Amino acid sequence: MARIPDKIGKYTVLEVAGRGAMGTVFLAHDPFVDRQVAVKVCQLAADDDDFALQRKMFFNEAQAAGALDHPNILRVYDAGEADGQPFIAMEYVRGGHTLRPHCAPDALLPIPEVVRYVRQCAMALDYAHRRGVTHRDIKPANIMVTEDGQAKIVDFGIALRASADRTQLLTTFGSPLYMSPEQAAEESLTHHTDLYSLGVTLFELLVGRPPFIAQGLAQLVHKIASEDPPAPSSLRPELPPSLDAVVLRAMAKEPADRFQSGAEMAEALAGALEPAADGTEGDAEPDEAARLALARDLAFFAGFSEQEMEEVVSIALWARYAPREIILREGEDEPALLVLVSGEVELSVQGSAVARAGAGECLGEEAYLVSGERVTSVTTRGPVTALHFDLPLQEWASLPVQTQFRKSLQQSLVRRFAGAMRSLAKTPT
């Protein structure tokens, strides 16, 4: 066993946190910001045949995940080289573990817990896809779960970035069991490949075995390309038909037949276990406990305590909107605020589309923070569910909730402003 280094770059090494195919992960301390971090270091020698590829994967992960800031994506803080070895400094998740152990028949998680984790991942993928990042290796081993029940997608080593040049990792594909048909055929990929892989992950977490079992890679690829997966309930009868529908749509052979966004898949998962008024699954409005569970997963409320979330959900209106409905209008001066639970909307200024937003993002924050006319219109692209706040913040929220709300609203404004600046930088003059 190699000697544990005292330092890696600026990071003071505390202990070994884990070892894997891509290298060793150390628990370390960042003295500049006084926090613990996980530092992954490539352990291959520079003259190893695979060193160049792994080095490229390290920096691809740093560039792909480093540009993302979502509570269900493991944060990457820094990357570099120390003594000739590439390293990545990442968020340290104390007590975290992956979902891989829960794919065995005797270790399955409760169905609502599986749906919760996969829904969080769907929202995280929606966020990544709208920022031009396709993961390409979604699987249970690349989904970490924290002690407080948050799923985090990890390992963006072979991710595709829309903004990158075409010399990135185009010939490297993900884990065979989770490959989409187009990925197995080495065709051009879109974000739909991640949603297929997430469907396979959901299948395995629900049933305890992968949808396709084969003797070798060639037979597996054939099955992925030509055979329909079984309905999960045919292997586990207590599963509701609504979950069958989500899994089979996510795993459709043709990308056009799958969910068209992570937000759409998250919405389907949110409704999959909601009971209708007659006791069957359906679109009945969820009770307060269900609303709390759905709202707790949203990125907007990442820093809220359980007590603060209960206060928020008790006052918020549960609003549903039809496709192509204008839900906020430019020029209005009412202080309405929406936090999207599911679905996707388009933001426009003077009739021109300027951005899109999905689950976990807020709308109307500029008029909610500072009284005045709204500067954007918001139109739904499909069915949308949102938490609606129609009273000024100071009229309903306690001081702790006001503080958390303002923090989340300000972060949203900063992200939206940064996005607008990046769009302007790309516009020809």
C-alpha positions in Angstrom: 0.0 0.0 0.0 1.4 3.4 -1.0 2.3 5.9 1.7 -0.5 8.3 2.6 0.7 11.8 1.6 0.8 14.6 4.1 -0.5 17.1 1.6 -2.1 17.2 -1.9 -1.7 20.7 -3.3 -3.0 23.0 -0.6 -5.0 20.3 1.1 -3.9 18.6 4.3 -4.6 14.9 4.1 -6.4 13.4 7.2 -7.1 9.8 6.1 -8.0 7.5 3.3 -11.8 7.7 2.6 -12.0 5.1 -0.1 -10.4 3.4 -3.1 -11.8 2.8 -6.5 -11.0 2.1 -10.2 -10.3 5.8 -10.8 -7.9 6.3 -7.9 -7.8 6.9 -4.1 -10.1 9.3 -2.3 -8.7 11.1 0.7 -10.5 13.0 3.4 -8.6 16.3 3.6 -8.8 19.8 5.1 -8.9 23.0 3.0 -7.1 25.6 5.2 -8.2 28.5 3.1 -11.9 28.1 3.7 -11.6 25.8 6.8 -13.7 22.9 5.6 -13.3 19.2 5.0 -13.1 18.0 1.4 -12.8 14.8 -0.5 -9.7 14.7 -2.7 -9.6 12.1 -5.5 -6.2 11.3 -6.8 -5.2 9.3 -9.9 -2.9 6.5 -8.7 -1.7 5.4 -12.1 2.0 5.9 -13.0 2.7 8.5 -15.7 4.1 5.7 -18.0 1.0 3.5 -17.6 -0.9 3.0 -20.8 -4.2 4.2 -19.3 -2.7 7.3 -17.6 -3.5 9.8 -20.4 -7.1 8.6 -20.5 -7.6 8.8 -16.8 -6.0 12.2 -16.6 -8.4 13.4 -19.3 -11.4 11.9 -17.4 -10.3 13.7 -14.2 -10.3 17.1 -15.8 -13.4 16.4 -17.8 -15.2 15.7 -14.5 -13.8 18.9 -12.9 -15.0 21.0 -15.9 -18.4 19.3 -16.2 -19.4 19.1 -12.6 -17.5 22.2 -11.5 -19.9 24.3 -13.6 -22.9 22.9 -11.8 -24.4 24.0 -8.5 -27.3 21.8 -7.5 -28.0 20.1 -4.1 -28.4 16.7 -5.8 -25.1 16.9 -7.7 -21.8 16.4 -5.8 -20.0 19.7 -5.9 -16.5 20.0 -7.3 -14.4 22.8 -5.8 -11.0 22.5 -7.4 -8.7 20.4 -9.7 -5.0 20.3 -10.4 -1.9 18.2 -10.4 0.4 17.4 -7.4 3.6 15.5 -8.0 2.5 14.8 -11.5 -0.8 13.2 -10.4 -4.1 14.8 -11.3 -6.5 15.4 -8.4 -10.0 16.7 -7.8 -11.2 18.4 -4.6 -14.9 17.7 -4.0 -17.7 18.1 -1.5 -17.2 15.6 1.4 -20.3 13.7 2.3 -20.0 12.3 5.9 -21.5 8.9 6.2 -22.6 8.9 2.6 -23.0 5.7 0.6 -24.1 4.8 -2.9 -27.4 3.1 -3.9 -25.4 0.1 -5.3 -26.0 -2.1 -2.2 -29.8 -1.6 -2.5 -30.0 -3.4 -5.9 -30.0 -6.8 -4.2 -33.4 -8.5 -3.6 -32.7 -8.8 0.1 -31.6 -5.2 0.6 -34.3 -3.2 -1.3 -35.3 0.2 0.1 -39.0 1.1 0.7 -40.7 2.0 -2.5 -41.4 5.7 -1.5 -37.7 6.1 -0.6 -36.6 4.8 -4.0 -39.0 7.1 -5.8 -37.8 10.0 -3.7 -34.1 9.4 -4.6 -34.8 8.8 -8.3 -37.0 11.9 -8.4 -34.2 14.0 -6.9 -31.8 12.6 -9.6 -34.3 13.4 -12.3 -34.4 17.1 -11.2 -30.6 17.2 -10.9 -30.3 15.9 -14.5 -32.9 18.4 -15.7 -30.7 21.1 -14.2 -27.5 19.7 -15.8 -29.1 19.1 -19.2 -30.4 22.7 -19.4 -26.8 23.7 -18.8 -25.4 21.5 -21.6 -24.0 18.6 -19.6 -24.9 15.0 -20.3 -23.6 12.6 -17.6 -23.5 9.3 -19.8 -22.9 7.0 -16.8 -26.0 7.2 -14.6 -26.2 4.0 -12.4 -26.8 3.2 -8.7 -23.0 3.2 -8.0 -22.9 6.9 -9.2 -25.7 8.0 -6.9 -24.6 8.8 -3.4 -27.1 9.2 -0.5 -26.3 11.5 2.4 -27.2 10.9 6.1 -30.1 13.3 5.8 -31.7 11.6 2.8 -30.4 13.6 -0.2 -29.3 11.9 -3.3 -26.2 13.3 -5.1 -25.1 12.3 -8.6 -21.4 11.7 -8.7 -18.6 10.9 -11.3 -18.9 13.1 -14.4 -15.7 11.6 -15.8 -17.2 10.8 -19.2 -19.8 13.6 -19.3 -20.4 15.4 -22.5 -20.4 19.2 -22.4 -22.2 21.2 -25.1 -19.8 24.1 -24.8 -16.7 21.9 -25.2 -14.8 21.1 -28.3 -15.3 17.7 -29.9 -12.0 16.3 -28.7 -13.6 15.3 -25.4 -14.3 11.7 -24.5 -16.5 10.7 -27.4 -15.5 7.0 -27.7 -15.8 6.2 -24.0 -19.2 4.8 -22.9 -20.7 4.1 -19.6 -21.5 0.9 -17.8 -23.1 -1.8 -20.1 -26.1 -2.7 -17.9 -27.3 0.9 -17.9 -26.5 1.9 -21.5 -29.3 3.3 -23.7 -29.9 1.6 -27.1 -28.2 4.6 -28.9 -25.3 4.4 -26.5 -24.8 0.7 -27.0 -24.8 1.4 -30.8 -22.2 4.1 -30.3 -24.5 6.7 -32.0 -24.6 10.4 -31.2 -26.1 11.0 -27.8 -28.5 13.6 -26.3 -29.7 14.1 -22.8 -32.3 11.3 -23.4 -29.6 8.7 -22.8 -29.3 9.8 -19.1 -33.1 9.5 -18.7 -33.0 5.9 -20.1 -30.1 5.0 -17.7 -32.1 6.5 -14.8 -35.1 4.4 -15.8 -32.8 1.3 -15.7 -31.6 2.4 -12.2 -35.2 2.8 -11.0 -36.1 -0.7 -12.3 -33.1 -2.3 -10.5 -33.8 -0.4 -7.2 -37.5 -1.5 -7.3 -37.0 -5.1 -8.4 -33.5 -6.1 -7.2 -32.2 -7.2 -10.7 -31.4 -5.4 -14.0 -34.0 -5.4 -16.7 -31.7 -7.3 -19.1 -29.6 -10.3 -18.1 -27.2 -11.8 -20.6 -24.1 -14.1 -20.8 -21.8 -11.5 -22.4 -21.6 -8.0 -23.8 -22.7 -8.9 -27.3 -25.9 -10.6 -26.0 -26.6 -7.7 -23.6 -26.2 -5.1 -26.4 -28.6 -7.2 -28.6 -31.2 -7.3 -25.8 -30.9 -3.6 -25.1 -31.4 -2.8 -28.8 -34.2 -5.2 -29.6 -36.1 -6.5 -26.5 -38.6 -4.7 -24.4 -37.9 -4.7 -20.7 -40.4 -6.6 -18.4 -42.8 -4.5 -16.4 -41.4 -4.2 -12.8 -44.7 -5.3 -11.3 -44.4 -8.6 -13.2 -41.3 -9.4 -11.0 -42.6 -7.6 -7.9 -46.5 -7.7 -7.8 -46.9 -5.1 -5.0 -45.5 -2.3 -7.3 -48.3 0.0 -8.6 -49.0 0.2 -12.4 -48.1 3.9 -12.2 -44.5 3.0 -11.5 -44.5 0.5 -14.4 -45.6 3.3 -16.7 -42.7 5.6 -15.5 -40.0 2.9 -15.9 -41.2 1.7 -19.3 -41.5 5.2 -20.7 -38.0 6.1 -19.4 -36.7 3.0 -21.1 -38.4 3.4 -24.5 -36.2 2.3 -27.4 -36.7 5.6 -29.2 -35.5 8.8 -27.5 -38.6 10.6 -28.8 -40.8 8.2 -26.9 -39.1 8.8 -23.5 -39.6 11.6 -21.1 -38.3 14.7 -22.9 -36.8 16.2 -19.8 -35.7 15.3 -16.3 -38.4 17.7 -15.0 -41.1 15.7 -16.9 -39.8 12.4 -15.4 -39.7 14.0 -11.9 -43.3 15.1 -12.4 -44.4 11.6 -13.3 -42.6 10.2 -10.3 -44.3 12.8 -8.0 -47.7 11.6 -9.2 -46.9 7.9 -9.3 -47.6 7.3 -5.6 -50.3 10.0 -5.1 -53.6 8.4 -4.2 -56.7 9.6 -6.0 -60.0 10.4 -4.2 -61.3 6.9 -4.9 -58.1 5.3 -3.4 -56.4 4.5 -6.7 -53.4 6.3 -8.2 -54.3 9.5 -9.9 -53.9 13.3 -9.9 -55.6 14.1 -6.6 -54.1 17.1 -4.8 -51.6 15.8 -2.3 -52.2 16.4 1.4 -49.8 18.6 3.5 -47.5 15.7 4.4 -47.1 14.8 0.7 -46.6 18.5 -0.2 -43.9 18.7 2.4 -42.1 15.7 1.0 -42.2 17.1 -2.5 -41.2 20.6 -1.5 -38.3 19.4 0.6 -36.6 17.9 -2.5 -36.5 21.2 -4.3 -33.2 23.0 -4.8 -34.8 26.3 -3.7 -35.3 25.0 -0.2 -31.9 23.3 0.2 -31.0 25.4 3.2 -34.3 25.3 5.1 -34.8 23.3 8.3 -37.7 20.9 8.8 -39.5 23.4 11.0 -39.0 26.2 8.4 -40.3 23.9 5.6 -43.4 23.1 7.6 -44.1 26.9 7.9 -43.6 27.4 4.2 -45.8 24.6 3.1 -48.6 25.6 5.5 -48.9 29.0 3.8 -48.2 28.2 0.2 -50.9 27.6 -2.4 -50.6 24.4 -4.4 -51.1 25.6 -8.0 -51.5 23.6 -11.2 -51.3 25.1 -14.6 -52.2 23.9 -18.1 -49.7 23.8 -21.1 -49.0 27.1 -22.8 -50.6 29.1 -19.9 -49.2 32.5 -19.1 -48.8 32.4 -15.3 -46.9 35.7 -14.8 -47.1 38.7 -17.1 -44.5 41.3 -17.8 -45.5 44.8 -16.5 -47.6 43.5 -13.6 -46.7 44.9 -10.1 -48.2 42.2 -7.9 -45.7 40.5 -5.5 -46.5 36.9 -6.5 -43.7 34.3 -6.2 -43.8 30.8 -7.6 -41.4 27.9 -6.8 -41.7 25.2 -9.5 -42.5 21.7 -8.1 -42.7 20.0 -11.5 -42.8 20.9 -15.2 -41.0 23.5 -17.3 -41.7 27.1 -18.2 -40.3 29.7 -20.6 -39.3 33.2 -19.6 -39.7 36.0 -22.2 -39.1 39.7 -22.4 -41.2 41.8 -24.9 -42.3 38.6 -26.6 -38.7 37.1 -27.0 -37.8 33.9 -25.1 -34.8 34.5 -22.9 -34.6 31.4 -20.7 -36.3 28.3 -19.4 -36.8 27.1 -15.8 -37.6 23.8 -14.2 -38.4 22.1 -10.9 -36.7 23.7 -7.9 -36.4 27.2 -9.5 -38.4 30.2 -8.6 -40.2 32.8 -10.7 -41.1 36.4 -10.0 -38.3 36.9 -7.5 -37.5 40.4 -8.8 -40.9 41.8 -8.1 -41.1 39.8 -4.8 -37.9 41.2 -3.4 -38.3 44.8 -4.6 -41.8 46.3 -5.4 -42.1 47.3 -9.0 -43.2 46.1 -12.4 -42.4 42.5 -13.4 -39.7 42.4 -16.1 -40.5 39.0 -17.6 -43.5 36.9 -18.7 -43.7 33.2 -17.8 -45.4 30.7 -19.9 -45.8 27.0 -19.2 -44.3 24.5 -21.8 -46.4 21.6 -20.5 -48.3 20.8 -17.3 -46.8 22.6 -14.3 -47.2 22.4 -10.6 -45.9 25.2 -8.3 -46.0 26.5 -4.8 -47.6 30.0 -5.1 -47.0 32.8 -2.6 -49.3 35.8 -3.0 -48.5 37.7 0.2 -45.4 39.8 0.8 -42.8 37.8 2.6 -42.8 40.0 5.8 -46.6 39.4 6.1 -46.5 35.7 6.6 -43.0 34.4 7.3 -41.1 34.3 10.6 -37.7 36.0 10.7 -35.7 32.7 10.2 -37.9 31.9 7.1 -37.5 35.4 5.8 -33.7 35.1 6.1 -33.7 31.7 4.2 -36.1 33.0 1.6 -34.1 36.1 0.8 -30.9 34.1 0.6 -32.5 31.7 -1.9 -34.1 34.5 -3.9 -30.8 36.4 -4.1 -28.9 33.3 -5.2 -31.6 32.8 -7.9 -31.2 36.4 -9.2 -27.4 36.0 -9.3 -27.6 32.7 -11.3 -30.1 34.2 -13.7 -28.0 37.4 -14.1 -24.9 35.2 -14.7 -26.8 33.2 -17.3 -27.9 36.4 -19.1 -24.4 37.6 -19.2 -23.2 34.3 -20.7 -25.9 34.5 -23.3 -24.9 38.1 -24.2 -21.3 37.1 -24.5 -22.2 34.5 -27.1 -24.4 37.0 -29.1 -22.6 38.3 -32.2 -22.1 42.1 -32.2 
